[in-house]
Amino acid sequence: MTRAAQTLPVPDAVGELYDRLTLSAMRDGSFNPNVHIGYWDTPDSEASVDEAMDRLTDVFIERMKLDASSRVLDLGCGVGGPALRVVERTGARVTGISISHEQVRTANRLASEAGLAARAVFEHGDAMKLPFADASFDVVMALESMCHMPDRQQVLAEVCRVLAPGGRLVLTDIFERFPRKEVRHGGIDKFCRDLMSTTADIDDYVPMLHRAGLRVREILDVTEQTTLRLAEELAKLALGGERPAALDEGNFHFSDDDFKPSDLAGADDFGCLLVTAERPR
Ligand SMILES: C[S@@+](CC[C@H](N)C(=O)[O-])C[C@H]1O[C@@H](n2cnc3c(N)ncnc32)[C@H](O)[C@@H]1O
């Protein structure tokens, strides 16, 4: 029996989903400027979920090799938390795009409030067809956004087009860690269905980067530092009866049947890749 093909996300529908998530998080007080998994360096790291989220951005910063003259594209920028941290820490200039109008509005407001609007600008746009000229960025970062894009190959080709020769790409992406199972963990199914995502094929990642014209510098399985640890942290918070400020179940949860982070408990095949690549000179 072969497995059914994954349902491809539709960008405008993903935008509407993030409009709803952003507004509901603002309403119920669970708003967080980061919309990603977080990174715990070691199994004994005592970092909170919020600290781990900032740490993931710092893991990107270590790989992006930026200075104040760098032009960065944040592909799928959320509400701008990672981009603003990049600007603060490196002085680089960041343009963020999101398919959600509400996120773009919020990100520009946060940039103004932080006094960073001259170096951080957010626009509505679709990663499948980037509204930028060839070679207009030195670095592209994509924190947990590829999973929502209907054709990774096309996105990578667009990334290669807008990168200057020698420019870098750093991304995280979701993949199924073991040879794909006939029947995958129900939490992954719900995640993909309700958060309009697909999982990447790890065997195809390097060929896909090459086909796009990019050279791989590093490709790491960071599942232990990211998705698995996050599931543990959320389980602990749920046991303690605490509402996690950063990744509140309320952020995702619309009805009893809808995906909630605790659905991923025990999903050890829900993997995360950290990829660094470059456009050859
Ligand atoms: C999980 S959030 C990550 C946000 C941000 N990178 C962060 O780490 O806080 C996924 C982001 O990808 C964006 N996205 C999804 N599909 C997109 C597309 N086709 N074009 C542009 N942005 C997209 C969403 O709007 C959202 O901002």
Ligand as a Chemical Component Dictionary entry (heavy atoms), coordinates in Angstrom:
data_LIG
# 
_chem_comp.id                   LIG 
_chem_comp.type                 NON-POLYMER 
_chem_comp.pdbx_formal_charge   0 
_chem_comp.three_letter_code    LIG 
# 
loop_
_chem_comp_atom.comp_id 
_chem_comp_atom.atom_id 
_chem_comp_atom.alt_atom_id 
_chem_comp_atom.type_symbol 
_chem_comp_atom.charge 
_chem_comp_atom.model_Cartn_x 
_chem_comp_atom.model_Cartn_y 
_chem_comp_atom.model_Cartn_z 
_chem_comp_atom.pdbx_ordinal 
LIG C1  C1  C 0  5.639  29.222 11.846 1  
LIG S1  S1  S 1  5.550  30.856 11.222 2  
LIG C2  C2  C 0  7.260  31.372 11.444 3  
LIG C3  C3  C 0  7.363  32.853 11.599 4  
LIG C4  C4  C 0  8.751  33.401 11.853 5  
LIG N1  N1  N 0  9.717  32.901 10.894 6  
LIG C5  C5  C 0  9.220  33.094 13.253 7  
LIG O1  O1  O 0  10.122 32.268 13.392 8  
LIG O2  O2  O -1 8.701  33.707 14.188 9  
LIG C6  C6  C 0  5.426  30.616 9.449  10 
LIG C7  C7  C 0  5.473  31.898 8.634  11 
LIG O3  O3  O 0  5.566  31.585 7.243  12 
LIG C8  C8  C 0  4.756  32.493 6.532  13 
LIG N2  N2  N 0  4.412  31.912 5.211  14 
LIG C9  C9  C 0  3.808  30.742 4.972  15 
LIG N3  N3  N 0  3.631  30.552 3.636  16 
LIG C10 C10 C 0  4.146  31.637 3.032  17 
LIG C11 C11 C 0  4.285  32.039 1.677  18 
LIG N4  N4  N 0  3.839  31.280 0.663  19 
LIG N5  N5  N 0  4.884  33.226 1.424  20 
LIG C12 C12 C 0  5.327  34.016 2.427  21 
LIG N6  N6  N 0  5.222  33.696 3.738  22 
LIG C13 C13 C 0  4.642  32.526 4.034  23 
LIG C14 C14 C 0  3.556  32.666 7.422  24 
LIG O4  O4  O 0  2.806  33.777 7.030  25 
LIG C15 C15 C 0  4.268  32.805 8.779  26 
LIG O5  O5  O 0  4.696  34.132 8.915  27 
# 
loop_
_chem_comp_bond.comp_id 
_chem_comp_bond.atom_id_1 
_chem_comp_bond.atom_id_2 
_chem_comp_bond.value_order 
_chem_comp_bond.pdbx_ordinal 
LIG C1  S1  SING 1  
LIG S1  C2  SING 2  
LIG S1  C6  SING 3  
LIG C2  C3  SING 4  
LIG C3  C4  SING 5  
LIG C4  N1  SING 6  
LIG C4  C5  SING 7  
LIG C5  O1  DOUB 8  
LIG C5  O2  SING 9  
LIG C6  C7  SING 10 
LIG C7  O3  SING 11 
LIG C7  C15 SING 12 
LIG O3  C8  SING 13 
LIG C8  N2  SING 14 
LIG C8  C14 SING 15 
LIG N2  C9  SING 16 
LIG N2  C13 SING 17 
LIG C9  N3  DOUB 18 
LIG N3  C10 SING 19 
LIG C10 C11 SING 20 
LIG C10 C13 DOUB 21 
LIG C11 N4  SING 22 
LIG C11 N5  DOUB 23 
LIG N5  C12 SING 24 
LIG C12 N6  DOUB 25 
LIG N6  C13 SING 26 
LIG C14 O4  SING 27 
LIG C14 C15 SING 28 
LIG C15 O5  SING 29 
# 
